């Protein structure tokens, strides 16, 4: 457990370091399809909507599929658009100035932990449609309902006709049990639109490879030593 916690912490440091290395600029993201998940579900959040829960396939606009990636919605209250202008930010900064609206405090870091643990290719390789859909439900529940009382069948966010979705409920409840007091960092795609249109997305930060961890750790040690020398 300690090793996984260390890797998650290093992943968060890597993301924050990369974002701090230069100005964060908006860029277009194309919503090109869906991945694993379940369609035709009905929700209240708090208004009614019917749709898909699971992975969304996004494209950064480069030729070919090399820049395509899967993400999850972190803004159930707004419809997504085919092309959205997005700013990449740490998910710990969500919510920001009420966008997305009505989000619980500290929700970004809790969602990040869920993404990093249950949004992985390894986890979704088995029973992927239900696992991915349940992860999306869990994300929305964490965003819109108070911490510690998670139940996707009641509250500000809820799945309607949940009695027919036993696998989704089982997985979602398992995610909540695993979440506990855990926090992490992930990547937030924050939509930019002066008219309030479009959805926000988030994707997990993969655990760094051992070699990457060693190199990055060595770099942090070197920077610390340099800082001490300068103070002396």
C-alpha positions in Angstrom: 0.0 0.0 0.0 2.8 2.4 0.9 4.5 1.8 -2.5 1.2 2.6 -4.3 0.8 5.7 -2.2 4.3 6.9 -3.0 3.7 6.3 -6.7 0.5 8.3 -6.7 2.2 11.1 -4.8 5.0 11.2 -7.3 2.5 11.1 -10.2 0.8 14.2 -8.7 4.2 16.0 -8.3 5.0 15.1 -11.9 1.7 16.6 -13.1 2.1 19.8 -11.0 5.7 20.2 -12.2 4.8 19.8 -15.8 2.0 22.3 -15.5 4.3 24.8 -13.6 7.0 24.5 -16.3 5.2 26.8 -18.6 1.9 28.8 -19.0 -1.2 26.6 -19.2 -2.8 27.3 -22.6 -6.2 26.5 -23.9 -6.4 24.0 -26.7 -9.3 22.3 -28.7 -10.4 18.9 -27.6 -12.6 16.8 -30.0 -15.2 14.4 -28.5 -15.1 11.6 -31.0 -16.9 8.7 -29.4 -17.3 6.5 -26.3 -15.4 3.5 -24.9 -16.5 1.1 -22.2 -19.7 1.9 -20.4 -23.5 1.6 -20.4 -25.9 3.7 -22.4 -29.6 4.5 -21.9 -29.3 5.3 -18.1 -31.5 7.9 -16.5 -30.4 10.3 -13.8 -31.2 13.4 -11.7 -28.3 15.8 -11.1 -30.4 17.7 -10.0 -32.2 18.0 -13.3 -33.2 14.9 -15.3 -31.1 13.6 -18.1 -30.7 10.3 -20.0 -27.5 9.1 -21.5 -24.2 7.2 -21.4 -22.1 6.6 -18.4 -18.5 5.5 -18.9 -15.4 6.4 -20.9 -15.4 9.2 -23.4 -13.0 9.1 -26.4 -11.2 12.4 -26.9 -8.9 13.6 -29.6 -6.4 16.5 -29.3 -6.6 17.1 -33.1 -3.3 15.7 -34.4 -3.4 13.4 -37.4 -3.9 9.7 -36.6 -5.0 8.1 -33.3 -1.8 8.6 -31.4 -3.2 11.5 -29.4 -6.5 9.9 -28.7 -7.3 9.2 -25.0 -10.2 8.2 -22.8 -11.5 10.4 -20.0 -14.5 10.7 -17.7 -17.1 13.5 -17.3 -16.7 15.7 -14.3 -19.6 18.0 -15.2 -22.9 16.2 -15.4 -25.0 19.4 -15.4 -24.0 20.5 -19.0 -24.1 18.8 -22.4 -20.8 18.1 -24.1 -20.0 19.6 -27.5 -18.2 18.0 -30.4 -15.4 20.5 -30.1 -14.5 22.2 -26.9 -11.7 24.7 -25.9 -10.0 23.2 -22.8 -7.4 24.2 -20.3 -5.4 21.4 -18.7 -5.2 21.8 -15.0 -4.6 19.7 -11.8 -7.9 18.1 -10.8 -7.2 19.2 -7.2 -8.2 22.7 -8.4 -11.8 21.6 -9.1 -14.2 23.3 -8.4 -13.0 26.7 -9.5 -15.2 29.7 -9.4 -18.3 27.6 -9.4 -17.3 25.6 -12.6 -18.6 23.0 -12.6 -21.5 24.2 -10.5 -22.7 22.9 -7.1 -19.6 20.7 -6.7 -18.6 19.5 -3.2 -15.4 20.9 -1.6 -12.3 18.7 -2.0 -14.2 16.7 -4.7 -11.4 17.0 -7.2 -8.8 15.1 -5.1 -11.3 12.4 -4.3 -12.3 11.9 -7.9 -8.6 11.8 -8.8 -8.1 8.8 -6.4 -11.0 7.0 -8.0 -9.7 7.6 -11.5 -6.2 6.5 -10.6 -7.4 3.2 -9.0 -10.4 2.3 -11.0 -9.9 4.0 -14.4 -6.9 1.9 -15.3 -6.7 -0.4 -18.3 -5.9 -3.3 -16.0 -9.0 -2.8 -13.9 -11.3 -2.2 -16.8 -10.0 -5.3 -18.7 -12.5 -7.4 -16.9 -16.3 -6.6 -16.9 -15.2 -3.3 -18.3 -18.6 -1.9 -19.4 -20.1 -2.2 -15.9 -16.9 -1.2 -14.1 -16.5 2.0 -16.3 -20.1 2.9 -16.0 -20.0 2.5 -12.2 -16.9 4.6 -12.0 -18.7 7.4 -13.8 -21.6 7.1 -11.4 -19.2 7.2 -8.5 -17.5 10.3 -9.8 -20.8 12.1 -10.2 -21.8 11.1 -6.7 -18.6 12.4 -5.2 -18.9 15.6 -7.1 -22.5 16.5 -6.1 -23.3 14.8 -2.8 -21.6 15.4 0.6 -18.6 13.4 1.6 -19.2 10.3 3.7 -22.8 9.5 2.8 -22.5 8.2 -0.8 -25.5 6.6 -2.3 -26.2 6.8 -6.0 -29.9 6.0 -5.5 -30.6 9.2 -3.5 -29.3 12.8 -2.9 -28.4 15.6 -5.3 -27.2 13.1 -7.9 -29.0 9.8 -8.3 -29.5 6.9 -10.7 -33.1 6.4 -11.6 -34.6 2.9 -11.8 -31.5 1.6 -10.0 -33.2 -1.7 -9.1 -32.5 -3.0 -12.6 -28.8 -2.0 -12.4 -27.5 -4.3 -9.7 -23.9 -4.7 -11.2 -23.5 -0.9 -11.4 -24.5 -0.4 -7.8 -22.3 -3.2 -6.6 -19.2 -1.7 -8.3 -20.0 1.8 -7.3 -20.4 0.9 -3.6 -17.1 -1.0 -3.8 -15.4 2.2 -5.1 -16.8 4.2 -2.3 -15.6 1.7 0.3 -12.1 1.8 -1.3 -12.1 5.6 -1.4 -12.3 6.2 2.3 -10.2 9.3 3.2 -7.9 8.8 0.2 -6.8 11.8 -1.9 -4.7 12.0 -5.1 -4.0 14.1 -8.2 -5.2 13.7 -11.8 -5.6 15.7 -14.9 -8.5 18.1 -15.4 -9.7 19.3 -18.8 -11.5 22.6 -17.8 -13.8 23.8 -20.6 -13.5 27.5 -21.6 -16.7 29.0 -23.0 -18.0 32.5 -22.1 -21.5 31.2 -22.7 -21.2 28.3 -20.1 -21.4 25.5 -22.7 -19.6 22.2 -22.7 -18.5 19.6 -20.2 -15.3 19.2 -18.1 -13.4 16.0 -18.3 -10.7 14.2 -16.2 -8.3 11.4 -16.8 -6.1 9.4 -14.4 -2.4 9.8 -14.0 -0.7 6.4 -14.7 1.7 5.2 -12.1 5.3 6.2 -13.2 7.6 3.4 -14.3 10.3 2.5 -11.8 13.0 4.1 -14.0 11.0 7.3 -14.3 10.5 7.4 -10.5 14.2 7.0 -9.9 15.1 9.8 -12.4 12.5 12.1 -11.1 13.4 11.4 -7.5 17.1 12.1 -8.3 16.1 15.4 -9.8 14.1 16.4 -6.7 17.1 15.5 -4.5 19.4 17.5 -6.7 17.1 20.6 -6.6 16.9 20.3 -2.8 20.7 20.2 -2.5 21.1 23.2 -4.8 18.6 25.1 -2.7 20.5 24.4 0.5 23.8 25.4 -1.1 22.2 28.7 -2.2 20.9 29.4 1.3 24.4 28.8 2.8 
